Amino acid sequence: MSKVDVTQARPRRMKTHVFTFFVIVLMSGGMACWEQWSETWFPQMKWQKAVQAFERVQFQDQVDPFMPPEGAVSIDSEKPAVGQYDPAADGFINPIASDDFRSLAKGQALYGTYCTTCHGESGMGDGPVSMAGPQQGPFAGVFPLVTATGRTDGYIYNLIRNGGARMPNYKRIPSEDRWHIVNYVRYLQNGGQP
Protein backbone atom coordinates (compact mmCIF):
# COMPACT_ATOMS: atom_id res chain seq x y z
CA MET A 1 0.00 0.00 0.00
CA SER A 2 1.14 3.46 -0.67
CA LYS A 3 1.26 6.40 1.70
CA VAL A 4 -1.64 8.06 -0.05
CA ASP A 5 -3.86 5.11 0.64
CA VAL A 6 -2.95 5.15 4.35
CA THR A 7 -3.77 8.81 4.77
CA GLN A 8 -7.08 8.37 3.02
CA ALA A 9 -7.95 5.34 5.18
CA ARG A 10 -7.36 7.20 8.46
CA PRO A 11 -10.02 9.90 7.88
CA ARG A 12 -12.48 7.27 6.67
CA ARG A 13 -11.80 5.16 9.79
CA MET A 14 -12.02 8.29 11.95
CA LYS A 15 -15.35 9.22 10.35
CA THR A 16 -16.64 5.73 11.03
CA HIS A 17 -15.60 5.92 14.70
CA VAL A 18 -17.09 9.38 15.12
CA PHE A 19 -20.33 8.28 13.44
CA THR A 20 -20.52 5.16 15.65
CA PHE A 21 -19.83 7.26 18.76
CA PHE A 22 -22.65 9.69 17.92
CA VAL A 23 -25.04 6.85 17.15
CA ILE A 24 -24.29 5.25 20.53
CA VAL A 25 -24.67 8.56 22.35
CA LEU A 26 -27.92 9.33 20.59
CA MET A 27 -29.29 5.86 21.18
CA SER A 28 -28.38 5.70 24.85
CA GLY A 29 -29.20 9.30 25.71
CA GLY A 30 -32.18 9.58 23.47
CA MET A 31 -33.80 6.36 24.69
CA ALA A 32 -33.29 7.31 28.30
CA CYS A 33 -35.18 10.52 27.75
CA TRP A 34 -37.79 9.01 25.40
CA GLU A 35 -40.22 8.32 28.24
CA GLN A 36 -39.86 11.93 29.41
CA TRP A 37 -41.25 13.38 26.19
CA SER A 38 -44.91 12.71 26.74
CA GLU A 39 -46.99 11.05 29.43
CA THR A 40 -49.72 10.29 26.94
CA TRP A 41 -47.43 8.51 24.48
CA PHE A 42 -45.69 6.21 26.95
CA PRO A 43 -47.41 6.32 30.33
CA GLN A 44 -45.25 4.95 33.11
CA MET A 45 -46.30 3.39 36.40
CA LYS A 46 -44.30 5.96 38.30
CA TRP A 47 -46.74 8.67 37.15
CA GLN A 48 -49.89 6.96 38.30
CA LYS A 49 -51.82 8.10 41.34
CA ALA A 50 -51.34 5.65 44.19
CA VAL A 51 -52.05 5.48 47.88
CA GLN A 52 -49.09 4.45 49.97
CA ALA A 53 -49.47 2.16 52.97
CA PHE A 54 -50.96 3.95 56.00
CA GLU A 55 -51.35 7.20 54.00
CA ARG A 56 -54.34 9.27 55.07
CA VAL A 57 -56.24 10.48 52.05
CA GLN A 58 -59.33 12.55 51.36
CA PHE A 59 -61.80 10.66 49.17
CA GLN A 60 -65.31 11.88 48.41
CA ASP A 61 -65.30 14.08 51.54
CA GLN A 62 -64.28 11.14 53.71
CA VAL A 63 -60.93 10.49 55.30
CA ASP A 64 -59.59 6.94 55.04
CA PRO A 65 -61.91 5.39 52.44
CA PHE A 66 -60.70 1.93 53.40
CA MET A 67 -62.46 2.08 56.75
CA PRO A 68 -65.92 0.51 56.93
CA PRO A 69 -68.77 2.99 56.64
CA GLU A 70 -70.83 4.06 59.64
CA GLY A 71 -73.25 1.36 60.79
CA ALA A 72 -71.50 -1.46 58.90
CA VAL A 73 -72.09 -4.92 60.31
CA SER A 74 -69.13 -7.24 60.67
CA ILE A 75 -69.28 -10.38 58.55
CA ASP A 76 -68.48 -12.60 61.52
CA SER A 77 -71.34 -10.94 63.49
CA GLU A 78 -69.04 -10.19 66.44
CA LYS A 79 -70.40 -7.33 68.49
CA PRO A 80 -68.22 -4.24 68.65
CA ALA A 81 -65.50 -4.38 71.24
CA VAL A 82 -66.49 -2.80 74.52
CA GLY A 83 -64.48 -2.80 77.69
CA GLN A 84 -64.92 -4.92 80.74
CA TYR A 85 -68.08 -3.91 82.67
CA ASP A 86 -68.92 -1.30 80.01
CA PRO A 87 -72.60 -0.26 80.19
CA ALA A 88 -72.70 -0.27 76.37
CA ALA A 89 -72.73 -4.08 76.55
CA ASP A 90 -76.25 -3.90 77.97
CA GLY A 91 -77.39 -2.90 74.50
CA PHE A 92 -76.33 -6.22 72.94
CA ILE A 93 -79.39 -8.20 71.94
CA ASN A 94 -79.37 -11.98 72.19
CA PRO A 95 -80.03 -13.23 68.64
CA ILE A 96 -80.93 -16.74 69.82
CA ALA A 97 -84.25 -17.49 71.51
CA SER A 98 -83.72 -18.44 75.15
CA ASP A 99 -86.31 -21.24 74.96
CA ASP A 100 -84.64 -22.96 72.00
CA PHE A 101 -83.82 -26.45 73.28
CA ARG A 102 -80.99 -26.93 70.76
CA SER A 103 -79.40 -23.75 72.09
CA LEU A 104 -79.80 -24.96 75.66
CA ALA A 105 -78.24 -28.34 74.82
CA LYS A 106 -75.27 -26.70 73.12
CA GLY A 107 -75.00 -24.15 75.94
CA GLN A 108 -74.97 -26.96 78.50
CA ALA A 109 -72.12 -28.71 76.69
CA LEU A 110 -70.12 -25.48 76.41
CA TYR A 111 -70.86 -24.57 80.03
CA GLY A 112 -69.58 -27.98 81.08
CA THR A 113 -66.36 -27.37 79.14
CA TYR A 114 -65.58 -23.79 80.13
CA CYS A 115 -67.59 -22.80 83.22
CA THR A 116 -68.18 -25.81 85.46
CA THR A 117 -64.67 -25.82 86.91
CA CYS A 118 -65.33 -22.54 88.74
CA HIS A 119 -69.12 -22.04 88.81
CA GLY A 120 -70.09 -25.68 89.39
CA GLU A 121 -72.65 -27.80 87.58
CA SER A 122 -75.61 -25.98 89.08
CA GLY A 123 -74.02 -22.52 88.84
CA MET A 124 -73.71 -21.98 92.58
CA GLY A 125 -70.00 -21.09 92.50
CA ASP A 126 -69.03 -24.45 93.94
CA GLY A 127 -66.88 -25.87 91.17
CA PRO A 128 -63.78 -28.00 91.83
CA VAL A 129 -61.42 -24.99 91.86
CA SER A 130 -63.64 -22.81 94.05
CA MET A 131 -63.17 -22.53 97.81
CA ALA A 132 -66.93 -22.80 98.18
CA GLY A 133 -66.85 -26.29 96.71
CA PRO A 134 -66.56 -29.54 98.65
CA GLN A 135 -62.90 -29.90 97.58
CA GLN A 136 -61.90 -26.39 98.73
CA GLY A 137 -60.11 -25.24 95.58
CA PRO A 138 -57.69 -22.30 95.33
CA PHE A 139 -60.12 -19.60 94.09
CA ALA A 140 -62.18 -17.61 96.57
CA GLY A 141 -65.07 -15.45 95.54
CA VAL A 142 -66.48 -17.37 92.58
CA PHE A 143 -69.93 -15.88 92.44
CA PRO A 144 -73.04 -18.02 92.02
CA LEU A 145 -74.79 -17.31 88.74
CA VAL A 146 -77.88 -16.06 90.58
CA THR A 147 -75.95 -12.86 91.40
CA ALA A 148 -76.22 -11.90 87.71
CA THR A 149 -79.99 -12.41 87.51
CA GLY A 150 -80.62 -8.67 87.25
CA ARG A 151 -78.02 -8.23 84.48
CA THR A 152 -78.83 -8.18 80.77
CA ASP A 153 -77.90 -10.92 78.33
CA GLY A 154 -75.48 -8.48 76.73
CA TYR A 155 -73.70 -7.96 80.05
CA ILE A 156 -73.24 -11.72 80.56
CA TYR A 157 -72.11 -12.14 76.93
CA ASN A 158 -69.54 -9.37 77.38
CA LEU A 159 -68.40 -10.84 80.70
CA ILE A 160 -67.75 -14.18 78.97
CA ARG A 161 -65.89 -12.44 76.15
CA ASN A 162 -63.76 -10.02 78.21
CA GLY A 163 -63.62 -11.77 81.57
CA GLY A 164 -64.14 -10.31 85.01
CA ALA A 165 -62.08 -9.46 88.06
CA ARG A 166 -60.94 -13.05 88.63
CA MET A 167 -62.55 -14.60 85.57
CA PRO A 168 -60.39 -15.05 82.47
CA ASN A 169 -61.64 -13.90 79.09
CA TYR A 170 -63.07 -16.48 76.73
CA LYS A 171 -62.56 -14.70 73.41
CA ARG A 172 -61.62 -18.05 71.92
CA ILE A 173 -65.26 -19.12 72.20
CA PRO A 174 -67.07 -18.14 68.97
CA SER A 175 -69.68 -15.41 69.27
CA GLU A 176 -72.67 -17.65 68.62
CA ASP A 177 -71.49 -20.17 71.20
CA ARG A 178 -71.24 -17.41 73.83
CA TRP A 179 -74.93 -16.71 73.27
CA HIS A 180 -75.69 -20.41 73.81
CA ILE A 181 -73.85 -20.20 77.14
CA VAL A 182 -75.85 -17.08 78.05
CA ASN A 183 -79.08 -18.99 77.35
CA TYR A 184 -77.91 -21.90 79.52
CA VAL A 185 -76.90 -19.52 82.34
CA ARG A 186 -80.42 -18.04 82.20
CA TYR A 187 -81.78 -21.59 82.30
CA LEU A 188 -79.79 -22.29 85.49
CA GLN A 189 -80.84 -18.97 87.02
CA ASN A 190 -84.49 -19.87 86.44
CA GLY A 191 -84.10 -23.14 88.32
CA GLY A 192 -83.93 -25.31 85.21
CA GLN A 193 -86.82 -23.62 83.40
CA PRO A 194 -86.28 -22.14 79.92
N, C-alpha and C positions, 0 to 999 in steps of 0.2 A: 504494500500500500504506500501511496505517496503521502507527503506531508499535507497536501491540499485536502486529501480525503479525510485525514485525521482532524483537521481544523473544522471541516464541515460536519463531521460526525459529532463533535463536542457540543455545538449549539443545538443540534437536533436532539441529542440525548438530554441536554439541559432543559430544552423546551418540554420534552416528555416528562421529566422529573417535576418541573414546575407545574405543568398541567395536572399531573397525578396528585401533587400536593394540594392544589386548589380544589380538585374534585373531592379529595378526602376531607378537607376542611369544610367545604360546602355541605357534603353529605352528613358529616358528624354534627356540625354546628346547626345546620339547617333543620335536620331531623329532630334535634333536641328542642328546638324552638317551634316546631311545627304545631304541637298541641297548644301553644300559647297564642296562635293566630286568631282562633275563633272558638268560642265555647259551643256554638251551634254546629260547627262542622265536625268536631271531634270531642264530644262531651266526655269528661273524665270523672271518675268516681270522687276525686278529691274536691270537686266543685259542688257536689250534691249537698242538700240540706240534710243534716243528720242530728240526732239527739244522742249526746254522749251519756254514758252510764252515770246515774245519779244527778243529771243535770236538771235543774228546775226550769220548766218552760211555761210559757203562756200559750194556751191553745183554746180557742173559742171562748174567751173570757173565763177560762178555768186554769188554775195552776195544777200541774202534775196530772195530765190526762190519763196516766196509766193507773191512777187510783180508782177504786170502784165508785160509782156514783152514789149520792145520798140515798139511803133506803135500800141499797142492794142486799139481797139475801145470799148468804154463803151457800155454795153448792153442797157442802157437807152438813148443812143445817145446824152447825154449832152456834150456840148463842154467842153474842158478843162477850168479850172478856170483861168481867167486872171483878173487882177486888174481893177479898175475903170479907164477909159480913157486910157487903155493900147493899144498901136498900134497893138499888136498881134491880137486883136479882129477884125481888118480889114481883116484878113485872113479867117474869118468864112464865109462859103459859104451858102447862103440860099437854103435849099433843096426843097423848095416849089415854084413852078412857080408863079411869081407875077401877072400873068393874069388869074389865076385859080379863077373862080367866087365863088366856095365853100370856098376857103381860104379867099377871101375878105369878104364874108358874116360872116364867123366865126370871122375874124379879127375885123369886125365892131361891133359885139356883145361884144367881149372882150374889145375893145377900149371903148365902152360905159360903161362897168363895171369898168374898172381900170383907164382910162385916161381922160375921159370927164370932170371929176370934176376940173381938173387943166387946161388941154389944150383946153377944149371946144369942141363942136360937130364938128366944121370945122377945128380944129387944130390950131387956131390962138392965143392960150394962153389966151383965154377969158372965161375960165370955171367959175363956181359959186364961187370957192375959190380963184380965181385970182383977183388981184387989177385991172387988165386990163378989167375985165368983167363988165357988167352993174350993178352988185350987189356990186362991190368993196369988194371982199373977202380979207382975211388976208395975202395972199402970193403975194409978189411982184416978178417980174422977171421970170414969167413962160414964157418960150420962145415959140413963134409960131413954128410949126413943119417945116416951110419952112427954118428955120435956119439950119436944118440938111440935106438939100437937097444934099450938096456936100459930105456927109458922106456915108460910105459903109453900106450895110445891116448888116454886122457883128458888126459894131460900134453901130448901133441902138439896135440890139439884146442884146449886152453886156450892154448898158445903161439901158435897161429894166430890165435885170437880176441883175446888181449891183447897179443901181441907179446913181444919179448925185449929184451935189452940194446941191440942195434943193429937189431933187427927191428921194423918198424912193426906195429901191430895191424891185423887184417883183419876187424873187426867187420861190415864191409859185406858180407862173404860170408855167405850164409844158413847156418844151422846144419847143415842136411843136406849142403850142399856142402862144409862143412869136414870132415865125416866121410868124404866121397869123397876129399878130399885126403889125409886120414890113411891111408886104405886104399892110395892110390897111393904114399905115402911108404913104407909097409911093403913094398909091392911092390918099390920101388927098393932098399930095405935088404936084401931077400932075393935080390938079384941078378936081378930080373926074374921071380921065381917068386911066384905068389899064396899 
